[in-house]
């Protein structure tokens, strides 16, 4: 996996986890912020 894919995959995993747990949007957004803090911010080319 390329380094560019890691943030996108981390954020996707955060969203999937939050949805699977039935979390509120605020909780999912917090998961996304944590995923972003762990690596490069999400960018689209």
Residue frames relative to the residue before (quaternion, step in Angstrom):
aa qw qx qy qz dx dy dz
X 1.0000 0.0000 0.0000 0.0000 0.00 0.00 0.00
X 0.4239 -0.7091 0.5020 0.2559 3.54 -0.90 0.91
X 0.6375 -0.5377 0.3921 0.3883 3.54 -1.23 0.47
X 0.6266 0.5572 -0.3379 0.4274 3.60 1.08 -0.66
X 0.6670 0.5147 -0.3011 0.4467 3.61 1.11 -0.61
X 0.5573 0.6644 -0.3892 0.3107 3.59 1.04 -0.63
X 0.6824 0.4695 -0.3290 0.4535 3.66 0.75 -0.85
X 0.6388 0.5281 -0.3296 0.4522 3.58 0.96 -0.83
X 0.6724 0.4858 -0.2942 0.4747 3.58 0.92 -0.88
X 0.6378 0.5260 -0.3309 0.4549 3.60 1.00 -0.76
X 0.6701 0.4835 -0.2984 0.4776 3.57 0.97 -0.82
X 0.6258 0.5251 -0.3357 0.4690 3.59 1.00 -0.78
X 0.6498 0.5081 -0.3139 0.4703 3.58 0.98 -0.83
X 0.6311 0.5314 -0.3338 0.4559 3.59 1.01 -0.77
X 0.6635 0.4947 -0.3028 0.4725 3.58 0.96 -0.85
X 0.6542 0.5128 -0.3165 0.4570 3.60 0.89 -0.91
X 0.6517 0.5163 -0.3159 0.4571 3.58 0.94 -0.88
X 0.6710 0.5038 -0.2987 0.4547 3.57 0.88 -0.93
X 0.6664 0.4927 -0.3040 0.4697 3.57 0.95 -0.84
X 0.6487 0.5252 -0.3177 0.4499 3.57 0.96 -0.84
X 0.7125 0.4318 -0.2469 0.4950 3.58 1.10 -0.66
X 0.4576 -0.7072 0.4341 0.3194 3.58 1.28 -0.01
X 0.2935 0.7890 -0.4923 0.2212 3.58 1.14 0.61
X 0.5543 -0.5802 0.4855 0.3470 3.53 -1.28 0.48
X 0.6747 -0.5092 0.3520 0.4019 3.56 -1.23 0.50
X 0.6195 0.5549 -0.3447 0.4354 3.59 1.03 -0.74
X 0.6604 0.5007 -0.2994 0.4728 3.57 1.01 -0.83
X 0.6446 0.5060 -0.3204 0.4752 3.57 1.02 -0.77
X 0.6361 0.5211 -0.3284 0.4648 3.59 0.99 -0.78
X 0.6198 0.5238 -0.3388 0.4761 3.59 1.07 -0.69
X 0.6225 0.5255 -0.3339 0.4743 3.60 1.01 -0.77
X 0.6410 0.5188 -0.3194 0.4668 3.60 0.99 -0.85
X 0.6481 0.5122 -0.3217 0.4627 3.61 0.92 -0.88
X 0.6495 0.5073 -0.3159 0.4701 3.59 0.99 -0.78
X 0.6423 0.5130 -0.3216 0.4700 3.58 1.00 -0.80
X 0.6463 0.5113 -0.3121 0.4727 3.58 1.00 -0.81
X 0.6552 0.5214 -0.3104 0.4499 3.59 0.98 -0.84
X 0.6523 0.5362 -0.3080 0.4383 3.56 1.15 -0.59
X 0.8073 0.0967 -0.0406 0.5807 3.59 1.22 -0.35
X 0.7556 -0.3078 0.2730 0.5098 3.53 -1.19 -0.58
X 0.5488 -0.6050 0.4474 0.3641 3.58 -1.09 0.60
X 0.5945 -0.5663 0.4322 0.3729 3.55 -1.21 0.56
X 0.0557 0.7797 -0.6214 0.0535 3.57 -0.86 0.96
X 0.2332 -0.7448 0.6073 0.1486 3.53 -1.20 0.56
X 0.2412 -0.7681 0.5752 0.1449 3.56 -0.98 0.83
